[in-house]
């Protein structure tokens, strides 16, 4: 399934339980990407499961294999008084954007993206290929080129299975530009990845091969078709 941010309505959760009892193994697995999986589905019941999920407003398109996996965000988004920004709306925006971009499917390997609103409970965004950490630029650190406000600090190359975390690029992204920069990075990854070795077919290894310390290259800026904004870390007042 694809459950952006792991959010479900009560009737959806009840409906999934019913589908599991009737057409699957009677249980659902909770994944590390705030998602659910149904198992022990017979061939005769496959369409019943898919149709039942669609009736609940839950899609399964591209939820597994070598695709962009379920987009995660801060668990307490929208109810955490300490968060800098709600991240659930961004997870949903990216979710729907991915669904309607056929060229973003069939990647060399799975790809993970997460948003962190810098609240009480971390989304562990640094374990993802692309991470967005909310930061605040206060008025005393702002100028005409960098207005005061909330931005996301971009990290790249996280892959915990290979003992590495996403590293900060020093690039600040405005919230309404997060989806665009994700697509730009993905397009560069698709163009330059190595499909001959699945163990190394991740963004981390593309960046390591370029020897650029996980910083967006001119290739990303060209794909994005707009300049990126860099910032000295001391100008950030709040950071996860």
N, C-alpha and C positions, 0 to 999 in steps of 0.2 A: 504494500500500500504506500501511498504518498500522503503523509500527514504533516504539512509544513509547520514547524515549531512544535510538533507533537500534540497539537490542539485538536480536541474532538468534542462534539456536543454529546450530551447524555444519550440522546436517541440514537446517535451513531454508534456509541460504545455498546448499547444494548443490542442494536442490530447486528453488529459484528459478532457478539456472543451467540446470537441466534443462528447466524450463518455457520459459525464454528460447530455448533451442536448438530445442525442438520446436514451439513455438507463437508465438514472437515473432521479433524481429530477431537473436537470438543474443547479445544484450548487455543490460546494465542500466545505467541512468543513476543516479548518486548525487546526491541533491539537497542543498540547503543546510539542510534540516531533518532531516538524518540519516536519509534515507529512500531507497528504491529505486523506480525507474520502469521498466516494460517498455514498449517501443515496437515499432512495425511489426507490430501484431496485426491479422490479417485478421478480417473479420466472422465467418467460419466458425470461427475459433479462440477467439473471445471467451469462450465458456462453458468451454472447456477451460482457459483461463488462470484464470478465476475459481474453478472447481472445484479446480484444482490448488493454488492458493494457500490455499483453505479447508482442503484436506486437510493442508496444512503448518501450519495454525493461524495463518495470516496473513489479516487482514481488509482490505478495501479501502473499506469504508463511509465516505463523507464524506471521503475522502482528498484530494479536489481541489475545484475550483470555489469557491463562496462559503461555505466552512465553516471550522470550527476545524481548522487544519492539524496535522500530526504534532507531538505534544508533545515538546519536547526537554529535555535535562537535562545535567548535567556528564558529559563523556565518560568520566572515570575513576571514576564513582560506584561505591562499594563496594570499590575497590582503592587509592584515594588516601588515604594516612595523614594528609594535611594537611587534608582536607575536614572541615567542621563537622558535616555530616549527609549521609547517602546520599539522593540525589535521584531515583534510578531508581524506587524504590517509589512516589514521589509522581507521577511521570510516568505510570506504569502505572495508578494509581488514577484519575487524571484521564482517561486514555484510555478506560477502561471506563465511567466515568461519562458521558462524551460519547456513547458508542455507544448508550446506553439512554435518551437524552433527545432525542426527535424534535424538540422545540421549539427545540433549539439548533442545528438545521441550517438551511440556506437563509438565511444572514446576508446583509447588504447587500454585504459584501466578505469576503475571506479574513481569518482572525484567527489570530494567533500567540501562543503561551504557552510560557515556558521557565522552568526551575528552575536555579539555580546554587548548588552546595554550598560555594562559596568555597575551592576546592582549588587545585591547581597549574594546571589547565587550565580556563579560563573557558568557559562555554557561550554567552557573548555575549548574555545574557538581556536586556540593555538595548536590543537591536534588536527586541524583541517588543512586541506590544500590551499584554501583561501580563507583568511580570518578577517573579521571586522570588529575592532574593539572601540567602543564609544569613548571619546575624550572631549574635554571642554577647553576652549580657548577663552580665557577671561579678557575683559576689556583692556586691562593694563598690558596684556601681551598681544593685543590685536593691532592691526593697521589696515591701510586701504587694500593691501593685497590679501589680507587674511582677517576678515571680519570676525568679531566675537561670536561664539556660538558652539554648537555641538557638531562634531565631525566623527568620522570613523578612521582609526589608524589601521592601515592595510598591512596584513602579514601574509607571507607566501611560503609554501613548501612544507607544511606540517605533514608528518606521516609517522605516527607513533610506532607502527609495526616495524619501522626501520630506525627506531631510536632517534627521531628528530622531531622538533617542533617548528611551527611556522615562525619565521623571523620577521621582525618589523622592517618595513621598507622605508619608513620615514615619510610615507605618502599619506596625506589626509584626503579623505573622500567625503564630499557632502552627501547626506542621506539620500537625496533624490538622484544621485549618480552611482549608487552602489550596484544596481542591476547592470548598468551600461559597462562599468569597469569589469564586472564579473564576466560578461560576454566577451569583452576585448581580451582578457587574459585567457579565457577558454579557447578562443580562436587562434591565438598564438600557440597555445599548448597543442592543439590539434595539428597545426601546421608543422611543428618542429618536434613532435614526440617520436619515440622509437618503439615501433610495434614488434620488433624482433625479439625483445626480451621483456616478458611480463613482469619480472621482478624489479625492473628499473623503469617501467613505463609509467612513471608518475611525475608530477610537476617538479618535485624536489630535484630529480636527476637532470631534468632539462636545465634548470637554473644552475645547478652545480657544474654542469658541463660548460655553461657560459662563463662561470667564474665571476658572477656579478653580485654576490652576497645577497641574493634574493630581492634585488631591486628591479622594479619594472624597467624594461629596456625601451629603446625607441620603437621596437616592434609593437609593444603594447600601446604606446602613445599613438602610433600611427593607426592601429586598429580602433582605438577609442576616438580618434579624430578630434581630440582636445588636449590641452596641456594638463599634466598632473601637478598637484601642489605639494611641495616638500616643506618640512618644518623641523626646526631644531627642537629636540625633545624637551628642553627646559621651558619652552613656551606653552607647554600643556599643563593645565592646572589639575586635571583629574584623569587618571588612567587606571585601567584594571590591572 
